[in-house]
Amino acid sequence: MRILITNDDGIEASGIQKLAEAAKDFGEVWVVAPDGQRSAASHSYNFHHPVKVWAWPFPVDGVKAFACSGTPVDCVRVGVLGLMPEKPDLVLTGINQGYNIAGDIQYSATVGSALEAAFQGIRAIAFSQGSLEHQEIVDQFLPEILEEYIKKDPGKNRIWNVNFPACSLEECQGILRDVKVSQDDFYIDTYHEKVLEDGISEYHLSYDRNWNASEGTDLFAIAGNYISIGPVNNIS
């Protein structure tokens, strides 16, 4: 199996290294990832100008790794359509720092790059975690989830979206599978104006999170300290 991995936290992030290490047990691993932080880039890619790609000294042995000046979607497109000698069988994205559930999904480049893979006809799984402080849940469950889902078809133009809760291993309630994307309001956003000396206004974002969710949704799973796994649609 040929596996392509990208993320939106950048090629030096610990999450992508952990994902690549785990993926090595299932096939040949390629990494094409942004050269820096690209969170909230959604499904954007560079249409009007080229992107640069160069070999990267990735810290996981046996992985062919490249940094990219573009977005995570650029990384998938360049990897699938230009860089790799053969089309990958699977695209993995993440492991993102921060949840990609509920309304966050529409902004997420972790999910967006996985959806690009689905658009290219490649099975894809997006991974996110609530906190870097709780790696024991990822360490315990990631191999099992990969084993179960790398060949499990989510359906045409769909991906699997996996989120690990920010709790201890003892507090984790296990896995909730086939959850739906929550339609509940996850963020309550506001903008605050700051008028600068030149008369131009800056607007600063602040938000609160709403953890009240409908049963059977990804937000409900994470709020209950479950690992959330469910499909996300690319094209409705």
N, C-alpha and C positions, 0 to 999 in steps of 0.2 A: 504494500500500500504506500502510495506517495501522499504525504501530508504537508500542506502549506499552513504556516502559522503567522498571524499578525496580531497587532493590538493597537490601542490608542494612547497608551501611557508612555510609549517610546521603547526602543529596542534595548535600553539598559534597565528597564523595569524588572523587578524580581518575579512578577507574575508570569511574564512570557517565558522566562527561563524555567520556571517550575512546570509550565505546560509543555514546553519542548522536551524536558527530561522525561516526563510521563509518556509523551507521545512516541518516544523512541522505541518503546516496547511493541509498537504496532506497525512500524514501517519506517520508510525513509523520510526524514524530516527536513524541510526547508523553512527558513524564517525570512520573511521580507517585512520589515517593520519601520515605522517612522523614526527619524533621527532625533525626535523630541516629542514633547507632549502634544497630543492632538485631540484631547477629550472634547466632546460635544460637537464634533465635526459631522455627525450624522452620516448621510450617504453622499457627501460632497466629494468631488474629485476634480483634478486639474484638466480642464477641457481646452483652454486657450494657450497653454504653454507646457513644455515637457517637464518631466520630473527627473531628478538625478538618483542614481542607484550605485552603491559601491559595497564591496565586500566588507564584512564586519567581523572582528575577532570575538565571536560569541563564546560564552564560557561553558557551553554544554558540548562535550565531545561528540563528533560524528554528525553535527548539524551544519548544513550549508546555510550561512546567514548573510543577509544583505540589509543595509540601512537605506532608507528612501527619504527624499526631501518632501514627498507629498503626503497625502492623507492616508488613513488606513484603507480606504476603498482603492486609492491609487496602488497601494501595496498589493492588494489582491489582483487587480487588473494587470499590473506589470508582471506579477508572478505567474499568473495563469496564461496571459496572452503574449508574453514576451520573454521572460527570464527562464522559466523552467522548460526543459527539453520536451517534457510530456505533461499533459494536463493532470493536475492532482486528483486523487480520488476523494479527498476530504480536505476541508478548510476548518481550522480551529482559530478562534479569536479570544484574546485575553491572556491571562486572567486579569480582568479589569479591577482596579482599586475603586470600589464604590458600586452600589447596586445598579443594575439595569433592569428595572421592573416598572410596571404601570406606565405613567406618562413619560418617564425618563427614556423609554425605549425610542421614542421618535427623535431624540437628540443624540443618542448613543452612537459613537463610531465603532464601538465594539460590536454592537448589533448590526449597524449599517454595513460594515465590511463583511460580516457573515451573510447578510442579505444579498450583497453583491455576488458572493459565491453561488448562492442559490439561483440568482439571475443568470449566472454562467452555467447552470446545470450541474453544480457540484454540491454534494451534501455538506452541511456546515453546522457547527456547534459554537455558540458564544458562551463564554464563561466570565462570571463576575463574582466578587466577594465583598462583603460589607466592611471588613477591616483587615489590615495586614497583621494585626495583633493576634489573630485566631487562625493560624496556619494549620493547626492540628486537624481541623475539620476537612480542609482541602487535602491534606496528606492522607487522611483516612479514606475519603470517599472518591477522590479524583480517579484513581485507577479503575475502581468498580464502575463509575459512570462512563468512562471512556469505553471500557469493555462492553457495556450494554448498548451504548448509543452510537458508536462509530459506524455501525452498519445498519442502524435502525432508521428507516426512512420516515422523515417527518411529514412527507407529502409534497406535492409539486409546489414550487415557489414558497417553501417554508423552511425554517431552521429550528433547531433546538436551542432554547435559551436556558442556561443554568446559572443559578445564583446561590452562593454559599452564605449562610447567616453569620452575623457578627456576635458569636457567643462561644462559650467553651465547648469542647467536645462532649462533656458530660451534660450540658444544657441542650445540645442539639437533639431534636426529636426525630431525626431520620430524614427521609426523602418524601416529598409530595410530588408525584408524577402527573403529567398531563394537565397541569394547571392552566388556567386562562390568563391572559393579560388583563390586569385590573383596570377597570374603567373608573374606579374611584379616584378622586383628586389626591394625588400623592404630595404635591407641593402647593403651598399657598404663597404665591409670589407677590412682591411689592417692589417698587422702585422709588428711591429717595433722591431728590434733586439737590445738587450742590452747584451753586453759581460761582464760576471762576472770575478772576480779576478782569479778564477780557470780555466778560458778559456772556460767555458761552456756558451752557449748563452741562454738567455731568450727571448721569443717572446711575446710581449704584443699586445693584440687585441685593435684596435680602429675601429670605424665605423661611417658612416653617414646614415641617413634614406632618402629614396626616397618616397615622398608622392604623386607622379604622378602615377595614377592607371587607369586601364581600367574600364569603366562603368559596373555596375552590379557585381562588386567584393567586397570582404570584405574590402580590402584596400581603395577602392573608398568610401565605406560607412563611414568608420572611418574618412577619410580625410574630409568628408563633415559633420561631427558631427552627424551622424546617429548611432543608435544601429544596429549592424550587426548580422544577424542570417542566418546561412546556413548550409548545410550538408557537412560533411567531410568523405571521404572514408577510410575504414580500409584496405580492400583488393580489389585492382582494378580488 
